[in-house]
Amino acid sequence: MPTICSGISLVVLLNACNVGKHLPAKERLYAGTDINITADSTVSKDEQKAINEQLAALARPKPNSQLFGFPYKVALYYLFGEPKKPKGFRAWFRRKFGQEPVLASAKAITSNIPNWEATLVNQGYFGSQVTGQLKESGYKARGVYDVEVKPRFYIDSVAFMVDSTPVRKALLAAYRRTILKKDDPYNFDNIKLERERISQALKQRGFYYFLPDYIAILADNDSSIHRTKLYFAIKPDMPEAAGVPYSIRDVFIYPNYNLSTARQDTNIRRAYRTDEAFHIVDSTKHFDPRLFRDIVAVKPGLRYNSRAQDLTLSRFINLGAFKFVRNRFEPDQQGDSAVLDVHYYLTPYPTKSVRLEIDGTSRSNNFNGTQAIVSWRNRNYFKRAELLTINANAGIEFQIGSGAQNITNYRFGADALLSLPRLLSIIRLGYDQRQALPKTNITLSYQVIRRGGLYDLNSFQTTFGYAWRQNQQVEHIFQPFNITYVRPSNISTAFVDSAINNPYIFRQLVAIQNSKQLILSTLYTFNYNSSPRSVSPNTFRLSANIEPAGNLANMLFNKRDDYGDKIIVGVPFAQFIRVDVDARLYRKMSKNVTWANRVFAGMGATYGNSKGMQLPLTKQYFVGGPNSIRAFRARAIGPGLFTRDTLQQIQLFQDGGGDIKLEANTEIRAKFTKYLEGAVFVDAGNIWTYSNNDIFGESAQAKFSPDFIKQIAIGTGVGLRIDLSYFLVRFDLATPLRKPYKTDGSEWVINQINFRDSAWRKQNLVFNIAVGYPF
């Protein structure tokens, strides 16, 4: 293979000197663009750099790909000569590896000049001039431009020209929220945004037919001080209808619209009128009319408002009950007033559906298996677009590579979720009614895990909560009731006997016996996303959770068991508070490169009924694995310096996690093609216990301490991602840089990296396969 590659490279190099010979007579290969900027002293270096980058991006044509100045793709294009067959090898090779030569053209130079000058004018550099020419060198030519940048103009004032007509009076009201401020640089893109904003503001005041093109912009420039006064006015030739405010007369809703039965589904004679004066054509009464009261923000008798219309459509689409949503406005004259009739055509999804999912799993702890999920769904359970989903699942996991310690797990479970597009609460919860509908979510689930014939772990959970959006950026989730009951059963005699002489298994037995617990908690989640409309290259996301448990039960119940723990129906309940924050920052470095970062910090503290204990197993933190520190297998790190296993020594059982977690991840993601991405990443973190206990032994140093920095695990690696549009398949290969559990002064293992050593690879290379990004 190396010989073949060397031979191809030699052929390409020998062909390099012949690129010019293959070009058409008297033509030159376009090699790129050079820009020489001469700027006024008031134009800063940063501004000049930005102008250079902007003009270079606008330059046409784009040169062929080059490697160290050599147009290698053009050389490959000519390598085997002209194709004789459109589907032959030569034609295929050209399409796959070659690139048609981009020829230099004086016409392109003359075309770029007015475009560049217009760009400078739009940025406020009035009077700037551009000249250009082609400079030839051998078989190549470059476009060389001289750009003379004049002083930039700044906004002196912004005024709106109004009178007593309705549309111009509304224009004055729109002035209060102008985005153009005094002393801002003149920028035509911002002026266009202001015109769009004014148009939307007028549409929200009833002017249904108004468009941004009906706004004139006048500029009064003072060249002596480089200032401009901007005036916004309504064009005199604006159509008459655009200056008339419209009101809503009637709202017609067709919730069972279908093309095959359109005449019957839209027969207004069959409509009934609701308390909100909506006209609904639904002869089967498939939907409760109160549903449309919650959704439709366009109300009869009110002025037309584009914001209310957009909100209504958004609610219909996001409701999940309708497959297609379409609307139509019908203008009319009612006396001296202009009115609109609104028609909503809604095509519902099938109310009931069943789905079967079968998938395979491969975990980083050598567990492989499969599971089947049967899901039944009703999209309109109480006739107000409530979504009821009932799932039943069964699965099997078997462990390989552990010899006689191989075990097989079985999993069986069922769950139900009822989601209502409204708030069910005796207490009034305030939310922004200009946003998507709030939701009330109720869940009920049961699951049993049978672990290798050693023991069974049963868990029951039910939740009741709300989810609503404060605005486009902020979402709240509040679960006042969250009940989890975990109970072990069928603990085998062999498991108990094996724990007598094995401290590791003994800790597992104690943890399992103590896992019988009732958790009564309240959960609040705050989610923030930076504005989707921002032009900033940065995207920020924040998710914070706070979960107190057992406080109300502690006040209401005083009965205790033989160990002194307070109990409910014979079961001790947990008392703790758990708080964590997940912050993510994504920066767009270029069109195809993104820098992704995540920081996670979480802590849980037990008290009262659970004082001196760890958090319940279902509430503990873990690190390692494909979505955490990828250089270590799942649960292979911590708490603290405790060593449960390194990378390949898979234990028969797994210890619990920690009460405190710190983790940081950074990753550079590069998009190679539409379907292929690459990544380079570094992960760091660990978990700790909140208080001293003997679960992990005194020498483990599992408790969080001021020396926590010395106990951080660090790993790095590379990744390959396949983007299949609907989902992304991720392959990450990672290796540790720092192993915190090495207490002999050799925690850093960078100097031990040796990819040629099979023993090192076996102990230090971790291959992760997952679906979706890690963060």
N, C-alpha and C positions, 0 to 999 in steps of 0.2 A: 504493500500500500504506500509506504513512503516513497518508493521508487516511482510509482505512478504519479504521485503528487509533485515530485521533483521534476518529472518530465513535462507535466502540464505547465508548471511555473516557468521552465526553460522556454517552452514554445511561446508563452505569453510575452516573456522578455524579448525574445528574438523578433516578435511581431510588433513591439513597441515602436520601433523606428519606422514601421510601415503604416502607422495610423494616418499620418498626413497624406500618404500616397492613395489611401482609399477614399479620401474626401473628394467631393465634386470639384471640378476645375475652378480655380480662383476663389475657393471658399476656405474659411478658417473655422476651427473649432472654438466655440465660445468657452472661455476658461473661467469667467467670473467677473465680479464688479468691484471696482475701487472707488471709494468716495473720499474726496478731499474737502473738508469743511473750513471755510473762513467765516468766523462769526464775530458779531459785535461784542464789545467788551462786557455788555450786560448779560450775555448768554453764558451761563455757567458750563463748566466741563461736563457735569452730569447731564445737562440738557443737550449738549452737543453729542454725547455718547448715545442718548436716547434717540436723537434725530438720526444718527448714523444707523442704528439698529432698525429703526422704523423704515427708513428709505431702502436699506438693503433687503428687507423683507418684501418690499413692493417691487424690487427690480425684476424685470423680465428681459430675456428668458432666464430660467434657472439652468446653471451649467450641469454637465454630466458629473457623475460621481467620480471622485479622484482619490488616489492613494499616493501620498507623498508627491502630489502634483501630476501624477500619471493617470490618464483617463482609462483605467483598467477595464471598465465595462464596455467602452467603445472598442478597445482592443479585442475583447471577447466577441463583440458583435461582428467584427470582420475576421475572426480567427479562421473559420472554415470556409470563407468565401460566401458568395450569394447562394441561397437555397434554391434547389432545383424543383423541390416539391413543397407545397404549403404545409404538409403534415410529415415531412421527412425529418431526419435527425438534425440537419443544419437549422431548419426553421424552429424546431423545438429548442435547440441550444441557444439560439438568438433570443427567443422569448424568455427562456429560463434564466440565463446568465448575462446576456448582453444588454446593451442600451443604445438606442439609435442616437447618432451624434447630434448635438445641439449646435447649429451653425450660427456664427456671428452675423449680425445684421445691423446696418446703420439705421434702418427703419425702427428697430426696437429701441435704439438710443433716443431717437426723436420722439417716440411714443412715451418713454419714461419721463422725459423732461416736464411736459405739462402736468402729468400725474403727480410728480414730486412737488412741483410748485403749488399745485392745489392743496396737497397735503400740508405743506408749510403754512399756507394761508389759513387752512382750517384749524391749525394749532395756534394761530395768532401772530405768526411771523410774517406780517404783511410786507410786501415789496421784496421778498427774498427771490433770488434768481438761481437757476440751474443751467449749466452748460455741460456738454458731454461729447465724447468722441471714442472711436475704436482705436486701440493701439495693438498692432500686430507684432508677434514674435514667433517666427517659425511657422508651424502649422496652426498656432493658436492666436487668439485675439481676446483682449479684455476690454470691457466698458469702463472708461475712466471719466468720472464726473467731478466737476468743481461746483460746490454749493456755497453760495454767499447768503448767510443767515442774518437777517435784519433783527433789530430789537423786537422783543415780544410785546404785544399789547395786553393790557389788563382791563378788567371790567371796572368802570367808574360808577355806573348806576344801572338799575333795571326798572323800567316803567311799563305799565299796562295802559293802553289807550281805550277808554270806556265811554259809554253814554247811557241813556236811559232805556235802551232796548234790553229785553230779557237776557239775551245771550251775552251782551257786553257787561251787564250788571253781574252776571255769573262769573265772567272773566275777572272782574275785580276781586271777587271772593277767592278765586284760585290763586291770586297773587300772594296771599299770606304764607303759602308753603312753597314758595319758589326755591329751587335748588341752586340758583345762581346768586352768588354773593359778591358784594363789593370787594375789590382787590384780588378776586380769583383770576387766574390766567384765562384769556379768551380761548375757548375750545368749542369748535362747532359741534362735536359729538355731544357735549353737555347741553348745548342749545337745542339740539334735536330731542334729547331726553326731556328737556323742559317743555318742549312743544307736545310731546307724548303725554306728559303729566297733566298739562292743561286740558288736553282733549279728554283724558280719563276723568278729570275733575268735573268737566262739563257734562259728560255722560252720566256721572253719578248725580247730577242735578236735573236729569230729565231730558237732555238734548240727545235723543236716540240716534239721529242721523249725523251728528257732528264728527268730523275727521280732523286729524292733525294738519292736513294740507290746507285747511281753511284759516290757519293762523299765519299771519305775515310777521316777519322779523326784520326790523330796521336797525341799522347800526350807524352811529354817528362817531366817527373816529377823529381824535385829536392827535395828529402826528407829532406835535411838539412835546407832548408829555407821554405819548404812547398809551393813551387811554381810549376806551370806547364806551359809549352810552347805548344801551340796548332798549328797544321799544317793541312790545308785542301788541299786535292789533288783529282784529277780525278782518279778513279780506272783504272788500265791498261786493265782489262777485260770488260770494258764498251762496249756495242754493237756499231758497227761502225755508225749506223744510228743516234744514240743519239748525236754524235759529229759533225753532219752536220747541218749547218744553212739552213732553208727552207724559200722560198719566196712564196708569193701568186700569182698564175697564173690567175685563173678565179674564179669569185664569181657568183654562181647560186642561184636565189631566187624563191621559189615556194609559192606565197602568198595565194593560194586557195587549198592547199594540203588536200586531203581526201582519206582515205583508199579505199573507194568504187570507186573512180575515179582517183586513183594514177597514172595509166599509162598515162592518158590524161593530168593530172595536172603537170607531170614531164617530158613531151616530150620536150627535148631540141630543137628540130627542130622548135618548136612554140615559142621559146624565142625571145625577142627583146633586143637590146643592148642600155643601157643608156649612158649619157654623162660621167658617172663615170666608164664606162666599166663593169657594172653589167649586167648579163644575167637574164632576168625576164620572167618567164612563167606565163602570165596572159592574156589569150586570151579575157576575158571579160572586160579587162581594169578596173577592180574593184578598183584598187588602183593607185593613181598618183605616178609615179616613183620617184618624188622628196621626197616622204616619206622615201624611203630607202636610199637616199642620206643623210638624217638627222640621220638615225639610225645606219647604218652599218659602223663601224669603221675599219673593215678589208678591206683594199683596194688592188686591183690588182696592182702588180708591187712592193709592199712593202714587207719587211721582215715579217715573221709570228711573231705576238706579242700576248701572252696569255692575256695581259691586254686589248688589243683591242677586242679580242674574248669575254672575260667575259663582257665587256661593251656592246657589241652588243647584246648578249643574254639577259642581264639585261634590256636593252631598249626595246627589243621585248616583254619581259614578262610584264614589267610595263606599256607598252603602253595602255593596256586594250582592244585592238582590236583583239588579237589572243588568242584562247583558249589553243592551244598546240604549243610549239616551240621546234624544234629539228634540230640539225645540224650534218653534216658528213664531215670529211676531207678525201681527196683522194690524196695520195702522188704519185709523178711521177718524172721522170728524164727528164730534158730539156737541152740537151747538157751536159755541165759539172756541171750544177746547179741542185739542188734538189728543186722541186716546189710542191705546194699544190693547189688542187682545193677545194673550199669550197661550200657546198650545205646547204641552209637553207630551212627547210620544215615548213611552217606556216599554221596552221588550224585556220581560223577566226571564231569569234563568229557570230551568226546571226546579220545582220546589224541593224535590227529594232526589238524592243521588247516593250511590254506593261506590266505594273505591277500594281496591286491593293493592297493597304495596308489599313487595318482597325485595329485600336488599341483603347484601353481604357486608360484613364488617371485618376490619383488620386493625387491631389496636397495637400501640407501641409496646405493650407489656406481653406480647406474644399470644394474645387471645384473638381467635378468629371464630367467625360464626355467621349466623343468618337469623333474620327475624321476618315475621309476616304481620302486617297491620291491616285490619279490616275497618273501614271508616264509613259511617252512615251520617248523612248531612241533611238537615232540613233548613232551608233559607228563609222560611216564613212561618215559624212555629206558632206564634200567637197573632199572626196576621199583621204585624208591624215590623216586618223585615228582621225579626230575631233569628239569629243563627244558632242552631243546636247541632253540635257535633258529638257523636259517640264513637269511640275507638276501642277496639279490642286487639291485643297484641300477644304474640308468643314468640319466643326466641331461644336459641341455644348458642353457647359460647364454649369453645374447647381450647385448651392451652397446648401449645406444641413447643418442643425444644427444652422441656424441663425433666425429661426422663421419667422416673417413677413418681415424680411429684405432679405430673399432669393432672389437671382437674377439669371437670365439665360443669358449667353453670346453666341453669334453666331459668327463664324469665317469663312470667305470665302477668297480664294486667289488663285493666280496662279504665277508661276515663270518659268523662262527659264535660263539655264546655257549652255554656249558654251565654251568648253575647247579645245584649240588647242595645240598640242605638239611642239610648236616652239614660237619664239618671234616675235610679230608684232609690230615693232617700227621703227620710222624714225630716232631715235637716237640709235647708236650702244651700246648695253648693254653687258659688258664683263661677261662671265661665264665660269666655268671650263668644257670644252668639254669632259673631261674624266669622267664626272658624268652623271646622268640621264638627259633626255631631259628637257629643260625648258618648261614652259607652259604659254600661254596667256589665261586668263579667263575673260569672259564677262557675266554679269548677268543682268537680268531684272525681277522685281517682283512687284506685287500689292497685297495688303491685306486690308480687311475691317473687323473691329470688331464692332459688334452691342451689346452694353452693356446694357442688361436688359431693353430695351425700353427707356433708359435715354439719350443716345447719340451714335453716330457712330464715329469711328476713322479710317480714311483712310490713308494708307501709300503707297508710291511709292518709289522704290529704283532701282538704276542702278549703276553698278560698272564696271570698266575696269582696269585690272592689270596683273601683272606677278608674277610667282613663279619659282625660280630656286635654285639649290644647288651649293654652293661654293665648298663643299667637302662632305665627308660622315657625317660630324658633323654639318655643318653650312648650314642653309636654309634661303633664303631671299624671302619676299613677298612684292611687291610694287604695290599699287593701286593709280596711279596718279589722277584718276577720280572716285569719290564716291559721288553720288547725292542721297539725301533722301528728300522727300517731305511729310510732315505730315499735314493732314487737318481734323479737327473735323466737324461734320455735324449733322443735325437732333437733336439738343439739345432740350430736351422736356421742356415744360412749367412747369411741375411738378418738374423737377430737379432744375430749376431756382427758383421757389417759395420756395422749401425746403431749399435753401441756405440762405434765408433772415435772419432766426433766428438761424442758425446752423453754427458756425464758422468753424467747421470741413468740412462740405459739401461746404461752401463758398470757402475754400482754394482749394477744388477739382475743383469747377467750374472755378475759376481763372486759375488754372493750365491747364485745358482742353481748355479754350478759348485762352490761350497763346500758345498752342501747335501747332497752325498753323505756320509752319516754314519751311524754305528751308535750307538744310544743304549741302554745297559744300565743301568736305574735300578731303585730301590726306592722305593715310595710308601707313605706312611702318612697317613691322614686321620682327624681327630678331629672329630666332630659333636656339638654340644650344643644341646638345645632346652629351654626353660624348662618347668616342670611344666604339663601340660594341665589339671590339676585346680585350679590356682591361681585365686583370685578377683581377682587383681591385674589392672588394666587393661593392664599391660605384658607383652609377649611378647618374649623374647630368643632369638636363634639365633646360634651361632658355629660356623664351619667353619675348620679349620686344616690345612694340608698341609705336609709336608716331603718332599723328593725328592732324595736324593743319587744321582749317576750316575757310573759308570766306575771306582769305587774298587777293587772286587774284580778287574775286568779289568786294571787297572793293576798289581796285584800278581802276577797270573798270567801276563801276556803281556808280552814284552820286544821282540818284533820291531818294527822301525820302517820307515817308507817313506822315500822320497827327501827329504821335507821334515822328517824327524826325528820325525814323529808315530807313536806306537804304534798298531799295526794288528791286527785280527783278520780272517783270511781276506782280506787285502788291503784292508780298509776301516778308516779311522781311527775310533776310538770317542771319544765326547764325555765330558768330565769337568766336572761342575758340581754345585752344590747350589742348590736352589730352595725357598724358604719363602714362604708367603703365608697371610694371615688375612682372613676375610670375616665381619664382625660386623653383625648386623641387629637393630634395636629397633623394635617396633611398639607404639604406644600408642593405646588406644581412648579417644578424646576424648569421644565420645558414642555413641549407638546407631548412628548412620549416618556418623560421621566417624572416620577413622583417620589417625594421623600415622606414616608409615613412614620409617625411616632406615637407611642402609647406609654402612659404612666398609670400604674394601678397601686392604690394604697387602701388597705382594709384592716380593720381591727374589731375583735369581738371580746367582750369581757363578761364573765359570769359572776353572779352574786346570789345572795339569798338561798334559794333552794338548790342552786348549782354551784355555790361558792367552792373554789378550789378545784373545780373540774374544768375540762375542756368544753368548748362549744359542742352541741350535738353533732354527730357525724355528718348529717345532711347540711349543716351550716358551716362546716369547717372549710378552710382555704387549702388549695393544693397548687403546686407548681410542677413544671415539666410536661412534656408532651407536645403535640403538633400545634397547639394554640397558645403555648406558654413559652417556657425556655426550651427551645427545640433541640438543644445539644444534650438533653437529659430525657430519659424516658419518663412517662407519667408517674408522678408520686415518687420519683427517685431522689428527691432532694428534701432535706430537712425533716422535722423542724430543727433549725439551728445547724449544729454539726452532727446531728444524728445520721448514721449511715444505715439506711435500710437495704440498699443495693447500689451498685455503681451503674453499669449500663446493661450488662448481659446476665448478671446473677439474679435471675427471676426467682423471688421467694414464693413459697406456697400461698402465703397470705399477704395482705397489704395492711400496713399500719394506717392510722388516721392521719389527718393533716394538721394544720395549725390554726391558732386564733388570730394571728397577725400575718399579713402578707404585704410585701413590697416587690414590685416588678416594674421593669422598664424595658421597652423594646424600640428599636429603630431599624428601619428598612428602606433601602433604595429600590424602587420598582421601575423597571424599564420595559416598555412595550416594543417588541421587535417587529411583530406583524399583527394583523387583526386578531389572530388566534393565539399567538405565542408571546409570553412575557417572561422576564427574568428578574431575579432579586438577589441582593446581598444584604445580610442582616446581622445584628448583634442583639442578644437577649441577656438580661441580668435580673437576679432576684433571689428570694428565699422566703420561707415561712418560719414562724416561731410560735411558741406557746405564750399565753399571757401570764400565767403563774407557774410556780414550781410544782411539779408532780412527778411521781416515780414511773410514769408510763414508759418514758424513753430512757430511763436510767440517769444517774447523776452525772455520768461522764459525757452525756450527749450534748450538754450546753444548749438545750432546746429552748430555754426561756429567752425572751427578747431582752437585750441589754444594750448599754451604750456602745459596745463593741460590735454592733450588728453589721457594720460595714465590712468587717473582716470575715463575715460569714456569707457574703454574697457569692452566688454562683454566676459565672459568666460563660456564654457560649456564642459561637458565630457560625455562619454557614452561607450557602448559596441555594437559590431556589429556581425552579422552573414551573411555570403556570400555563395551563391550557384553557383559554377562554372559549367556552362553547355557547356563549350568549346567555342561555338560561341558567347555567351554573359554571363555576370555575373549579378545575381540578388542580391541586397544588402538590408539588413534589419538593421537599426541602431536605437537604443533606447538611448536617451540622456536626460540630465537634466542640468539646469543652475547651475553654481557655483558662478557667479557674474552677477548681473543685474544692468547695468550702470544707468538706469533711476530711481533707488531708491535713492533719494537725502536726505534721512533722516539719513544717516550714516550707513545704513544696506545693502550696495550694495552686500557684501559677504553673500551668503545664504547657505553656506555649513552646518552650524549648524542647519538649518531648514529641512534638508533631513529626510524624514520619509516615507518609502515605505509602511508602514501599514496604513497610513492615506489616505483615498480615495480622500478627498478634495485636499491634497497636490499632489497626483498623477495626478489628473485632471488638475491642474494648472502648473505642472512642468515636467511631462514626455512627451516627444515628440517622436513619432514613425515615422521614415522616411523609405519609400520604394523607391528604385531607381534601375536603370540599370547601371552597370559599377562602377568602383571605383570613389570616390569623387575627387581624384587627383592622 
